[in-house]
Amino acid sequence: MWQGVADMKKPPEMLSGNMTGVLCVYSALFMRFAWMVRPRNYMLLGSHALNESVQLYQLLRWDKGKGYLPQKEDKI
């Protein structure tokens, strides 16, 4: 999780789309697990929710860097 936060300063070309996608799925699955287990594990849920948001942001950066998403144009 903290490595994902540290990677926010890297250029999007250095990110791995495959690995980021896998980490998104992993965090989503474990968020569900933390919610369904009895008693609910809110600490695990929170840590995976934070990791999910970081990885989704990294995936968005990677998508924009590869040109899959349109870039915002400045109107002058």
Stockholm file with secondary structure:
# STOCKHOLM 1.0

chainA/1-76         MWQGVADMKKPPEMLSGNMTGVLCVYSALFMRFAWMVRPRNYMLLGSHALNESVQLYQLLRWDKGKGYLPQKEDKI
#=GR chainA/1-76 SS CHHHHHGGGSCGGGSCHHHHHHHHHHHHHHHHHHHHSSSCCHHHHHHHHHHHHHHHHHHHHHHHHHTSSCCCCCCC
#=GC SS_cons        CHHHHHGGGSCGGGSCHHHHHHHHHHHHHHHHHHHHSSSCCHHHHHHHHHHHHHHHHHHHHHHHHHTSSCCCCCCC
//
